[in-house]
Amino acid sequence: MSAPVAGATLNVPTFKTVGFVVIPNFTTIGFASAIETLRMANMAARREMFRSVIIAPSMNPVTASNGMRILPDYAVGDTPKLDLLLVVGSNPIVSHFSSRPLLNWLRKLAHQQVTLGGICTGSYWLARAGLLKGYRCTIHWEDIETLKEHFPGIIISNQLFEMDRDRYTCSGGVASMDMTLQLIAREPGGREIAAQAAELLLCDRARGAQEQQRVPLRQKLGTSQPKLSQVVAIMEANLEEPVSLADLARFNHVSVRQLERLFHKHLQRTPSQYYLELRLARARALLLSSESQVRDIALACGFVSAAHFSKCYSRLFGISPIVERKQVALH
C-alpha cells in the first residue's frame, strides 16, 4: 500500500468507541500502551478513528498500582454504546472489591454482542463472569497458574495476546500495544494506519500473537536449583558457539548424568533439547525483527548451515523460517 498524500484524510470508517474499565490497583503500563496506541492511530488517520472512554466501578478516582490516580469518564453500567470493552486488571490480582455489578455488566455487554477483552489480569474478570468458556485467552505469566487453578475449564496460552473471535486478551505490559496495533490493522485501511501509529510510538516491530511470553526460569524453579539456573545462564550467554554438555557439567561441578537428571526432572527435556530451543528462540526473534539473511541468523545462533537450521526450526515451530518471515511481513 502506498503512503498517504500529505494533508489527505485516509479512508477510515466512523469512529469506534473503546471502553477501558480500570480495576483498583490497575497496571498503568498496560493501560497506557493500549490507549496511547489508539491515540496515535487517530493522529495517523488524521481524524477520530477510535474514541476512548475510561470506566470505573464508581465515579470516584481509581488508584493504579504505581499510586497514580485517574478520574473515570463513566461508571460501570452507565456508559455510551461501546464497540469494544477492555478490562484493565491489577497486578497482583485484586478480588476483594465489590465486583458483582461489574460481572453482571460484562455479561450484559456480552449478550449485546459487544467485543470484550482483558489487559494483564483483565482476563481474570472475564473468566469470573463466565465469558471465556470455549475461547483461547492469555494472561501475564505470573498469573497463568492462578487462572488455571480457579478456572480449569478455560483454554489458556502463554502467548503475548490472543484475539479469538470477539474476545481479545493480552499478557499486559507493552503487549497491549502489540494487540492494539493488530486491532487497528483489522479495520478497513487499517494496516497502513497501524504501521504509521507504530512509527509514532517508535515501535520498530509490532510483535504478532504467535509470539510467546518468556517465563523466567527463576519463576519456574524458584531458588531451589542454583546449579540448573547457572547452567541455563551459561547456555543463554553462549548461543553463537554452544558449550558442550561435558563442559557445562564440569563448569558447574556435576557429572553429565547428574545434569541430565536435573534437566529431565525440572524442565522435562534433555540439556541438548533445551539448548537447541534457546538457540531457535533467539533465531526466531532475529528472523522477525531484522532483515538479516537466514544463513547469517543460522550462524549467529550456532547452526553449521542454513539447511540444518531450517530443518530444526520447522520441526519446533511447524513452519519454515522463510515462510514465517513472509507471513509476518504480509501482516
C-alpha positions as CSV (number, residue, x, y, z in Angstrom):
1,M,0.0,0.0,0.0
2,S,1.4,3.4,-0.9
3,A,2.0,6.1,1.6
4,P,-0.8,8.7,2.1
5,V,-0.5,12.0,0.4
6,A,0.4,14.8,2.9
7,G,-2.7,16.6,4.2
8,A,-5.1,13.9,2.8
9,T,-7.5,12.1,5.0
10,L,-7.2,8.3,4.9
11,N,-10.3,6.3,4.1
12,V,-11.3,5.0,7.5
13,P,-14.7,4.1,9.0
14,T,-16.8,6.1,11.5
15,F,-15.0,6.0,14.9
16,K,-15.4,3.1,17.2
17,T,-15.9,3.7,20.9
18,V,-13.4,1.7,23.1
19,G,-14.0,1.5,26.8
20,F,-11.3,0.8,29.4
21,V,-12.6,-0.5,32.7
22,V,-9.9,0.3,35.3
23,I,-9.8,-2.1,38.2
24,P,-8.4,-0.8,41.6
25,N,-4.6,-1.1,41.5
26,F,-4.7,-1.4,37.7
27,T,-1.5,-1.7,35.8
28,T,-0.6,1.6,34.3
29,I,1.8,0.4,31.6
30,G,-0.8,-2.0,30.1
31,F,-3.5,0.7,30.1
32,A,-1.2,3.4,28.6
33,S,0.2,1.2,26.0
34,A,-3.3,0.5,24.6
35,I,-4.9,3.9,24.9
36,E,-1.9,5.7,23.6
37,T,-1.8,3.4,20.6
38,L,-5.4,4.3,19.8
39,R,-4.5,8.0,20.0
40,M,-1.6,7.5,17.6
41,A,-3.9,5.7,15.2
42,N,-6.2,8.8,15.3
43,M,-3.2,11.0,14.5
44,A,-2.1,8.7,11.6
45,A,-5.7,8.7,10.3
46,R,-6.0,12.5,10.7
47,R,-9.4,12.0,12.2
48,E,-11.0,10.3,15.2
49,M,-10.9,6.7,14.2
50,F,-11.2,5.5,17.8
51,R,-12.8,7.2,20.8
52,S,-11.5,6.1,24.2
53,V,-13.5,6.3,27.4
54,I,-12.4,5.4,30.9
55,I,-14.8,3.5,33.1
56,A,-14.6,2.5,36.7
57,P,-16.7,0.7,39.3
58,S,-17.9,4.2,40.5
59,M,-17.2,7.8,39.6
60,N,-14.6,8.0,42.3
61,P,-10.9,8.3,41.3
62,V,-9.2,4.9,40.8
63,T,-5.6,4.4,42.1
64,A,-3.2,2.5,39.9
65,S,-0.5,0.0,41.1
66,N,2.1,2.8,40.9
67,G,0.0,5.2,43.0
68,M,-1.3,7.3,40.1
69,R,-4.9,8.3,40.4
70,I,-7.3,8.5,37.4
71,L,-10.7,10.1,37.0
72,P,-13.2,7.9,35.1
73,D,-15.5,9.3,32.4
74,Y,-18.3,6.9,33.3
75,A,-19.3,4.4,35.9
76,V,-19.9,0.7,35.2
77,G,-23.4,0.3,33.8
78,D,-23.8,3.9,32.7
79,T,-21.8,4.3,29.5
80,P,-22.3,5.2,25.9
81,K,-22.7,2.5,23.3
82,L,-19.4,0.6,23.2
83,D,-17.8,-1.3,20.3
84,L,-15.1,-2.8,22.4
85,L,-14.5,-3.0,26.2
86,L,-11.1,-3.8,27.7
87,V,-10.8,-4.7,31.3
88,V,-7.5,-3.4,32.7
89,G,-6.6,-5.7,35.5
90,S,-4.4,-5.2,38.5
91,N,-1.0,-6.7,39.3
92,P,-1.4,-8.7,41.5
93,I,-5.0,-9.7,41.1
94,V,-7.3,-7.7,43.5
95,S,-10.5,-9.7,44.1
96,H,-11.9,-8.1,47.3
97,F,-13.7,-5.1,45.9
98,S,-17.4,-5.3,45.2
99,S,-17.4,-6.9,41.8
100,R,-21.0,-8.1,41.3
101,P,-22.1,-5.0,39.4
102,L,-19.0,-5.3,37.1
103,L,-19.6,-9.0,36.4
104,N,-23.3,-8.5,35.7
105,W,-22.5,-5.6,33.4
106,L,-19.9,-7.7,31.5
107,R,-22.4,-10.4,31.0
108,K,-24.9,-7.9,29.7
109,L,-22.4,-6.5,27.2
110,A,-21.6,-10.0,26.0
111,H,-25.3,-10.6,25.5
112,Q,-25.4,-7.4,23.4
113,Q,-22.5,-8.8,21.3
114,V,-20.0,-6.2,22.4
115,T,-16.5,-7.4,21.8
116,L,-14.8,-7.9,25.2
117,G,-11.1,-8.1,26.2
118,G,-8.7,-8.1,29.1
119,I,-5.3,-6.4,29.6
120,C,-2.9,-8.2,32.1
121,T,-5.2,-9.7,34.7
122,G,-8.3,-8.4,33.0
123,S,-8.7,-12.0,31.7
124,Y,-9.4,-13.0,35.3
125,W,-12.6,-10.8,35.4
126,L,-13.8,-12.1,32.1
127,A,-13.3,-15.6,33.4
128,R,-15.2,-14.8,36.6
129,A,-18.1,-13.6,34.6
130,G,-18.1,-16.9,32.7
131,L,-17.2,-15.2,29.4
132,L,-14.1,-17.1,28.4
133,K,-15.6,-20.6,28.1
134,G,-14.6,-22.0,24.7
135,Y,-12.2,-19.2,24.0
136,R,-8.5,-19.1,23.9
137,C,-7.1,-16.5,26.2
138,T,-3.9,-15.3,27.8
139,I,-2.8,-13.5,31.0
140,H,0.5,-12.3,32.4
141,W,2.8,-15.3,33.0
142,E,2.8,-14.6,36.8
143,D,-0.9,-15.3,36.9
144,I,-1.2,-18.3,34.5
145,E,-1.3,-20.8,37.3
146,T,-3.8,-18.8,39.3
147,L,-6.1,-18.6,36.3
148,K,-5.8,-22.4,35.7
149,E,-6.5,-23.1,39.3
150,H,-9.6,-21.0,39.6
151,F,-11.0,-21.7,36.1
152,P,-9.8,-25.2,35.0
153,G,-12.2,-25.3,32.0
154,I,-10.8,-22.4,30.0
155,I,-8.1,-22.5,27.4
156,I,-5.0,-20.5,28.5
157,S,-2.0,-19.9,26.3
158,N,1.4,-18.4,27.0
159,Q,1.2,-16.1,24.0
160,L,1.6,-12.3,24.1
161,F,-2.0,-11.8,23.2
162,E,-5.0,-13.8,21.9
163,M,-7.7,-12.5,19.5
164,D,-10.2,-15.3,19.4
165,R,-13.4,-14.1,17.7
166,D,-15.0,-11.5,20.0
167,R,-12.6,-12.0,22.9
168,Y,-9.3,-10.1,23.0
169,T,-6.8,-10.7,25.8
170,C,-3.2,-9.8,26.3
171,S,-0.5,-10.5,28.9
172,G,-0.1,-6.9,29.9
173,G,2.9,-4.5,29.8
174,V,3.7,-3.4,26.2
175,A,2.0,-6.5,24.8
176,S,-1.2,-4.4,25.0
177,M,0.4,-2.1,22.3
178,D,1.1,-5.1,20.1
179,M,-2.5,-6.3,20.5
180,T,-3.9,-2.8,19.8
181,L,-1.9,-2.4,16.7
182,Q,-3.3,-5.7,15.5
183,L,-6.8,-4.5,16.3
184,I,-6.2,-1.3,14.3
185,A,-4.8,-3.3,11.4
186,R,-8.0,-5.2,11.1
187,E,-10.0,-2.1,10.3
188,P,-10.6,-1.2,6.7
189,G,-7.5,0.6,5.6
190,G,-6.1,-0.1,9.0
191,R,-2.8,-1.8,8.0
192,E,-1.2,1.5,6.9
193,I,-2.6,3.3,9.9
194,A,-1.2,0.7,12.3
195,A,2.2,1.0,10.6
196,Q,2.2,4.7,11.0
197,A,1.0,4.5,14.6
198,A,3.8,2.1,15.3
199,E,6.3,4.7,13.9
200,L,4.8,7.4,16.0
201,L,5.3,5.2,19.0
202,L,8.9,4.5,18.0
203,C,8.0,0.8,17.8
204,D,10.3,-0.8,15.2
205,R,8.3,-4.0,15.1
206,A,4.8,-5.0,16.2
207,R,5.0,-8.4,17.7
208,G,2.5,-11.0,16.5
209,A,0.1,-13.1,18.5
210,Q,2.1,-16.2,17.8
211,E,5.0,-14.9,19.9
212,Q,5.1,-16.2,23.5
213,Q,5.8,-14.6,26.8
214,R,9.1,-15.7,28.2
215,V,8.6,-17.0,31.7
216,P,11.9,-16.6,33.6
217,L,13.5,-19.8,34.7
218,R,13.8,-18.5,38.3
219,Q,10.0,-18.3,38.3
220,K,9.7,-21.9,37.3
221,L,12.4,-23.2,39.7
222,G,12.5,-20.7,42.5
223,T,15.8,-20.7,44.4
224,S,15.9,-24.5,44.9
225,Q,18.1,-25.3,41.8
226,P,21.0,-22.9,41.7
227,K,23.2,-25.3,39.6
228,L,20.5,-25.7,37.0
229,S,19.9,-22.0,36.8
230,Q,23.6,-21.4,36.4
231,V,23.9,-23.9,33.6
232,V,21.0,-22.2,31.7
233,A,22.6,-18.8,32.2
234,I,25.8,-20.1,30.6
235,M,23.7,-21.5,27.7
236,E,21.9,-18.2,27.2
237,A,25.3,-16.4,27.1
238,N,26.7,-18.8,24.6
239,L,24.2,-19.2,21.7
240,E,26.6,-18.5,18.8
241,E,29.2,-21.0,20.0
242,P,27.4,-23.6,22.1
243,V,29.2,-25.0,25.0
244,S,29.5,-28.8,25.1
245,L,27.5,-30.8,27.6
246,A,30.7,-32.1,29.2
247,D,32.0,-28.6,29.7
248,L,28.7,-27.4,31.1
249,A,28.8,-30.2,33.7
250,R,32.5,-29.5,34.5
251,F,32.0,-25.8,35.0
252,N,29.2,-26.5,37.5
253,H,30.9,-29.3,39.3
254,V,28.4,-32.0,38.5
255,S,28.5,-35.1,36.3
256,V,26.9,-35.3,32.9
257,R,24.5,-37.8,34.3
258,Q,23.5,-35.5,37.2
259,L,23.0,-32.7,34.7
260,E,20.8,-34.8,32.5
261,R,18.7,-35.8,35.5
262,L,18.3,-32.2,36.6
263,F,17.0,-31.2,33.2
264,H,14.7,-34.1,32.9
265,K,13.2,-33.6,36.4
266,H,12.7,-29.8,36.3
267,L,12.4,-29.0,32.6
268,Q,11.2,-32.2,31.0
269,R,13.9,-32.0,28.4
270,T,17.4,-33.2,27.8
271,P,20.1,-30.5,28.2
272,S,20.7,-30.7,24.4
273,Q,17.0,-30.2,23.6
274,Y,16.7,-27.2,26.0
275,Y,19.9,-25.6,24.5
276,L,18.5,-26.1,21.0
277,E,15.2,-24.4,21.9
278,L,17.1,-21.5,23.3
279,R,19.0,-21.0,20.1
280,L,15.9,-21.4,18.0
281,A,14.0,-18.9,20.1
282,R,16.9,-16.4,19.6
283,A,16.9,-17.1,15.9
284,R,13.2,-16.6,15.6
285,A,13.5,-13.2,17.4
286,L,16.2,-12.2,14.9
287,L,14.3,-13.5,11.9
288,L,11.2,-11.5,12.8
289,S,12.9,-8.3,14.0
290,S,15.7,-7.8,11.5
291,E,16.5,-8.1,7.8
292,S,19.5,-10.4,8.2
293,Q,19.8,-13.3,5.8
294,V,18.7,-16.7,7.1
295,R,22.2,-18.1,6.8
296,D,23.6,-15.3,8.9
297,I,21.0,-15.8,11.6
298,A,21.7,-19.6,11.5
299,L,25.4,-18.9,12.1
300,A,24.7,-16.3,14.8
301,C,22.7,-19.0,16.7
302,G,25.2,-21.8,16.5
303,F,24.0,-23.7,13.4
304,V,26.5,-25.1,11.0
305,S,24.3,-24.5,7.9
306,A,21.1,-22.8,6.9
307,A,19.7,-26.2,5.8
308,H,20.2,-27.7,9.3
309,F,18.8,-24.5,10.9
310,S,15.7,-24.6,8.7
311,K,15.1,-28.3,9.5
312,C,15.3,-27.7,13.2
313,Y,13.2,-24.5,13.0
314,S,10.5,-26.3,11.1
315,R,10.4,-29.2,13.5
316,L,10.0,-26.9,16.5
317,F,7.7,-24.2,15.2
318,G,5.8,-26.1,12.5
319,I,6.8,-23.6,9.8
320,S,10.0,-22.9,7.8
321,P,11.8,-19.7,8.7
322,I,11.4,-18.2,5.2
323,V,7.7,-18.9,5.1
324,E,7.1,-17.4,8.6
325,R,9.1,-14.3,7.8
326,K,6.9,-13.8,4.6
327,Q,3.7,-14.3,6.6
328,V,4.7,-11.8,9.3
329,A,5.6,-9.3,6.5
330,L,2.2,-9.6,5.0
331,H,0.6,-8.6,8.3
